[in-house]
Amino acid sequence: MKKKLFALAMAAALTVAVLGCLKRTNQLANDRKKLEQFEKHGPMELYGAKCDYEELDLPYAPGEPDDDYLTLDVYWSEHAGRAPIIVNIHGGGWIIGDKRDINSVNRSRFLAGRGYVVVSANYRLLPKYPIPVQVNDVMGAVVWAKKNAEKYGGDPDRVGIMGGSAGGHLAAMAAWAGGSPHFSPTGHAGSEFDATVMAAVPFYGVFDLEPVITLNRNWTGAVSIPFFTGVSDREEQKKILKMVSPKNYLTPDLPPTLFVCGDQDDFKLYPQSVQYSRELAELGVPSGLVTVPGALHGFDADYGEPSTREALEQVAAWFDDHLKGAGPPPPEPPEWSPVSWEPLNDDHAPEADFEFGED
């Protein structure tokens, strides 16, 4: 018994040490990327990523375990009336990442400068907190945004969500499963506000977890499914993966969703964006696909590239259309743009160039 307790204590201590090391490594990598981008392009403000106000490191679920991870930043600019709200979720494979990562800050400032109140949230990470804790945390951030909308001139009845990579997965979960009884918003159970949203934009997101883990074993490792789910029993793993795969929540009443992805995504995620954008269209859900030719995973960290700027223009237009009221469709990309835009909610959407395995 003593040996077992000692082993558990050592495992817990090792987990804490590994998490700390990963967090520091991610911060160093992000700082290095910021410096590289600044030297290459100058400040991101030159490319539209600027707003009037930022309020950082606000707790959204105080009193929860490890609530130092449960913080968010708010970005906004001067505006008349109540502005729509967009919740932004960082990536990092559910293991690392932070709301201050370069692409998260760029997206947040860009949209805050376009008349939105942007709430960019952290969440607790693997392996200490297996899935679905991250889903609950993100839903908690959505509820916080609605509760605190008035302070920032935001409208709690017009909320959208976006995120990249793991954040794209979590954004899709909040958008498509926000009302599911499987989940409870962290720190806000029983709130008068729910975690539903009116529009979503997942950047290079994950919509079916198991094949992504299988296709990327060189990144996730042989024990990735137990690592993600926190259980060793295969049947329990399947249940959890099913519960946290956005594809299992497809219905005709989902919010409009715009998929953004490079067609050379390192983690082979582009086919999923193609597939599920078309499946939503078949259900009658407004959907679109922004394809960035030749772009790799996380392409929007390179904020000065024309493809990043044009993708963000498409994202802003999508949110304008679905959060600011009826308006024109997203504009066609200008001639210089490498980004292609496909509206996928009509009968003329092009066929996918990929073959997909059975579920």
C-alpha positions, 0 to 999 in steps of 0.5 A, spaced: 500 500 500 505 504 501 509 503 495 502 504 491 501 511 494 509 513 493 508 511 486 502 515 485 505 521 489 511 520 484 507 520 478 503 526 480 510 530 482 512 528 475 506 530 472 506 537 475 514 538 473 512 536 466 507 541 465 511 546 468 516 545 463 512 544 457 509 551 459 515 554 459 518 551 453 511 554 449 512 561 452 520 561 450 517 558 443 512 563 443 517 569 445 521 567 439 516 567 434 514 574 436 521 576 435 521 573 428 515 576 426 516 583 428 523 582 425 520 580 418 514 584 418 514 589 423 508 590 429 502 586 428 498 593 428 500 594 421 496 589 419 490 591 422 491 587 429 489 593 433 484 595 438 483 601 443 483 597 450 485 590 453 484 587 460 488 581 461 488 575 466 481 576 469 479 569 472 472 566 470 471 560 474 475 562 481 475 557 486 475 551 481 482 547 482 488 550 478 484 556 477 490 560 475 489 556 468 482 559 468 483 566 466 481 570 460 483 577 456 478 582 454 479 586 447 475 591 445 474 598 442 470 604 442 463 603 439 456 605 439 451 601 442 452 593 444 457 590 440 457 582 439 462 578 443 467 573 440 470 568 444 477 566 442 480 559 444 488 558 443 491 551 440 496 547 443 494 540 442 490 540 449 497 540 452 500 546 451 498 553 449 496 560 452 491 565 450 497 570 449 500 566 443 501 570 437 496 567 433 491 568 438 493 575 440 493 577 432 486 574 431 483 577 438 486 584 436 484 584 429 476 582 431 476 587 436 478 593 432 472 591 427 467 592 432 467 586 437 468 585 444 473 579 444 474 574 450 480 570 449 480 564 454 485 559 457 483 552 459 486 547 464 491 542 460 492 535 459 495 530 462 493 533 469 486 534 466 483 529 461 478 531 456 472 533 457 475 538 462 477 542 457 470 542 453 467 544 460 472 550 461 471 553 454 463 553 455 465 556 462 468 562 459 462 563 454 458 563 460 462 568 463 462 573 457 455 573 457 455 574 464 460 580 464 457 583 457 455 589 459 461 592 462 465 592 456 459 594 452 457 587 449 451 584 447 450 577 451 445 575 445 450 575 440 456 571 441 460 567 437 466 563 438 473 561 434 479 557 435 485 554 432 487 547 432 485 544 439 482 551 440 478 549 433 476 543 436 473 546 443 470 552 439 466 547 435 464 543 441 462 549 444 458 551 438 455 544 436 454 541 443 453 547 447 446 545 450 448 538 451 447 535 458 454 531 457 457 538 459 457 543 465 460 550 464 466 550 469 464 555 475 457 557 472 453 551 473 446 553 474 447 560 471 441 564 467 446 564 461 448 558 457 454 556 453 450 556 446 453 561 441 450 564 434 456 563 429 463 559 429 469 559 426 474 553 427 481 554 424 484 548 422 480 544 427 479 537 429 472 534 428 473 527 429 478 525 434 480 518 433 483 518 426 487 524 427 490 521 433 491 515 429 494 519 423 499 523 427 502 517 432 509 521 431 506 527 434 501 524 439 505 517 441 503 510 442 499 511 449 495 518 446 488 515 447 489 513 454 493 520 455 487 524 452 481 520 455 485 519 462 482 512 462 485 505 460 479 501 458 478 501 451 470 501 451 471 507 456 476 510 451 471 510 445 465 513 449 469 519 451 472 520 444 465 519 441 462 524 447 468 529 445 468 529 437 464 535 434 462 530 428 457 527 433 453 533 434 451 535 427 443 537 427 440 542 422 439 547 428 447 548 429 450 555 428 453 558 422 460 555 421 466 557 417 472 552 416 479 555 415 484 551 414 491 550 409 490 544 404 497 542 406 496 542 414 501 538 417 496 534 422 492 532 416 486 536 418 484 539 411 480 533 409 476 534 416 474 541 414 472 539 407 468 533 410 464 537 415 463 543 412 459 539 406 456 535 411 453 541 415 451 544 408 447 538 407 443 539 413 442 546 411 446 549 416 450 555 413 457 553 412 463 555 408 470 553 407 476 558 407 482 554 404 489 557 404 493 553 398 500 551 401 499 553 408 501 549 414 498 548 421 498 554 425 499 558 418 496 565 421 502 565 426 505 569 420 501 575 421 504 579 416 503 574 410 497 576 405 494 569 406 493 570 414 490 577 412 485 575 407 483 569 412 482 574 417 478 578 412 473 572 411 472 571 418 470 578 420 465 578 414 462 571 416 461 574 423 459 580 421 454 577 417 451 572 422 452 576 429 451 584 426 445 582 422 443 581 415 449 583 411 452 582 404 456 575 404 463 574 405 467 578 399 470 574 394 478 575 395 482 580 391 486 578 385 492 578 389 490 573 394 492 566 395 486 564 399 480 561 396 473 562 398 467 557 398 460 558 400 457 551 402 450 552 403 447 551 396 446 546 391 452 548 387 458 546 392 464 543 389 465 536 390 471 534 395 477 532 392 478 527 398 476 520 400 474 519 407 474 512 411 468 510 414 466 512 422 
